[in-house]
Amino acid sequence: MDGGAAQVVIILASLLVGLGAYGLAGSRNLVRQLISAEVVFNGILLLIIVFLSRSPIAANMLGILLTVVVAGEIIIVVAVIAALYRRIASLETSAIEEEGV
Amino acid sequence: MSLPLEDLSVVALAGISTLLALAVVRHKDMVYASASLALLGIATALLVAILGYPIVAVFLVIVYVGAAVMFIIVSVSMLGGGGYEEWDDYRGLAAGAASGAAVLMIGLFGGLWQAYSPPEPVSLQTIANLLAGDYAIVVIVLAVGLAATILEGIAIARRGG
């Protein structure tokens, strides 16, 4: 793969970060915010993979470890979302503020 | 001028990924939005494989898509689809800020593509040796942290907040 394709990947990664930020900032639903944060993660992972191409071992290690950390983050956030839903029967941040959870 | 098949694949995957990311952010049904995230994860894994990191790509598909994102989809389905979604009044502002962030990132990092060179292939044996050797402490800390995370997640979900 040449540099032109790497350029496409960098533009895609930037778009993913922008779209994820839009979902995070524009929605009040916790599930939407979680999956938007995951879109940002996909973009950041692509950027790291491209920029660390000169040290492939570091890129491999960082890619693997980052994926594991994000999987752990998803477990915790989904558990919090399930607990909140059981308590206030809503996933809107405004409802959470009203309930004062 | 003809593009090699690999470059065409990257361009096609980039287009598909952008559409899937839009579906994740805008689809009204949370289950379908989460399913789009799973497909986006697979597209990202394909891109990572094309960039020269097949082991990371396999890891992404198995751990990220196969476990974590599936966990989101199942949980959202069990919560009844995530409920009604209310968008903020200032979502236009959010869209503008996000577009600005994307343009800024392209401006900051777009010129760095010249730093890219196809990586030397790294064998699975090398990665396994590194994880068991130089990165052993990191792996142990991560394993303990993940175990604690899983227990914490179960405790939070059982307590109900």
Interface residues (C-beta under 8 A of the other chain):
Chain A: M1 D2 G3 G4 A5 A6 Q7 V8 V9 I10 I11 L12 A13 S14 L15 L16 V17 G18 L19 G20 A21 Y22 G23 A25 G26 S27 R28 N29 V31 R32 L34 I35 S36 E38 V39 N42 L45 L46 L47 I49 V50 F51 S53 R54 P56 I57 A59 N60 M61 G63 I64 L65 T67 V68 V69 V70 A71 G72 I74 I75 I76 V78 A79 V80 I81 A82 A83 L84 Y85 R86 R87 S90 L91 E92 S94 V101
Chain B: P4 E6 D7 V10 V11 A14 S17 T18 A21 L22 V24 V25 M30 A33 S34 L37 L40 G41 T44 L47 V48 I50 L51 G52 Y53 I55 V56 F59 L60 V63 Y64 A67 A68 V69 F71 I72 S75 V76 M78 L79 G82 G83 Y84 E85 E86 W87 D88 Y90 R91 A94 A95 A97 A98 S99 A101 A102 V103 M105 I106 F109 G110 L112 W113 Q114 A115 Y116 S117 P118 P119 E120 P121 V122 T126 I127 L130 L131 Y135 V138 L142 G145 L146 T149 I150 E152 G153 I154 I156 A157 R159 G160 G161
